[in-house]
Amino acid sequence: MQNLKAKVIAESKIGSRKVIAQMAPAIGDTENNLICGNCHTMLIKGYSAAKFPNVVVRCVNCGSYNEP
């Protein structure tokens, strides 16, 4: 397993991208985990860019907007 740290962005940089925010981490199908760039909370377990294209993930722990 590898933890990939997301890049924290300002809310104004979201644009037309879909925002994902949920209490439990989304589950993909790889060995990579996407973690919040601010507080290191797991955002997506099994992260794959192909499965989660053009999204921003809002961390439910700290509220940061994360760009994979």
C-alpha positions in Angstrom: 0.0 0.0 0.0 1.1 3.5 -0.8 -0.3 6.7 0.6 -0.6 9.5 -2.0 -0.9 12.9 -0.4 -3.4 15.1 -2.2 -2.8 18.8 -3.0 -5.0 21.1 -1.0 -6.7 23.8 -3.2 -8.8 26.8 -2.5 -12.6 26.4 -2.9 -12.4 29.0 -5.7 -10.2 26.6 -7.7 -12.8 23.8 -7.9 -14.4 25.1 -11.1 -16.8 22.6 -12.7 -15.3 19.5 -11.1 -17.4 17.2 -9.0 -16.8 17.5 -5.3 -16.9 14.2 -3.3 -17.4 14.4 0.5 -18.4 11.4 2.6 -17.9 10.1 6.1 -16.2 6.8 5.1 -13.4 6.7 2.5 -14.5 5.8 -1.0 -13.2 2.4 -2.1 -11.4 1.9 -5.4 -9.5 -1.1 -6.7 -5.7 -0.4 -6.4 -3.1 -0.6 -3.7 -2.9 3.2 -3.4 -4.7 5.4 -0.8 -5.4 9.1 -1.3 -4.9 11.1 1.9 -5.8 14.6 2.8 -3.0 17.1 2.0 -3.8 19.0 5.2 -4.6 16.5 8.0 -3.7 13.1 6.4 -7.1 11.6 6.8 -7.7 8.8 4.3 -10.0 10.1 1.6 -10.0 7.2 -1.0 -8.9 3.7 -0.2 -7.7 2.0 -3.4 -7.4 5.3 -5.3 -7.1 5.2 -9.1 -7.1 8.3 -11.3 -9.1 6.4 -13.9 -11.9 5.5 -11.5 -12.1 9.0 -10.0 -11.5 11.4 -12.9 -11.9 15.2 -12.6 -12.9 15.3 -9.0 -12.1 17.3 -5.9 -12.4 15.5 -2.5 -13.5 17.5 0.5 -12.1 16.1 3.7 -14.9 15.6 6.3 -12.3 15.8 9.1 -10.8 19.2 8.4 -12.9 20.6 5.5 -10.0 21.0 3.1 -10.6 20.6 -0.7 -8.1 18.1 -2.1 -7.0 17.6 -5.7 -5.6 14.1 -6.5 
